[in-house]
Amino acid sequence: MMNYLITLKYDGSRYHGWQRQDNAITVQQCVEEALKGLFRQDVTVTGCSRTDTGVHANCFKCNFRTDKFIPHENIISGMNFFLPEDIAVYKSEEVPEDFNARFDCRSKEYIYKIYNDSIRDPFYINKALFYKYPLDEKMLDAEAKDYIGTYDFSSLC
């Protein structure tokens, strides 16, 4: 049995998050449909975490197991053939049989963007918070220092 780890980038604007749902389209659903097209069998994907509706990912890891071997470069090109244009696989690798993208994840990074101008920019829709009022940058810098660093959020699990 092969255990593949793939790395995705996606624009989550039109998805109801990562995790498969019965009543809405999700990134996991699209990835599993693409894998079915490529491997010609049902494949279940385990993601490194869940994302909310409309959230984007620049380096999202997920793994899947199959008894079929396909070279990594063919997994990348084949998946990208079957995936919609707002989801892309850019890396594939083999991992140990017991690897699990969710439980073996070591860290996560979140980036929040603010587009600060008096006029909205259509190119930032769904990519940044539009805030038309002047920002107090010194106050924001002072407050942001409290959030810099590495934290253990396991108590929130």
Protein Blocks (a to p, Z undefined) as FASTA:
>chain_A
ZZddddddddfklpgbjbdcfkbccfklmmmmmmmmmnopacddddfbdcdehiacfbdc
dddddfbdcdfklmmmmmmmmpcfkbccfbdcdddfklcfklmpcbdcddddddddfbdc
fklgokaccdfbdcdfklmmmmmmmmgccddfklmZZ
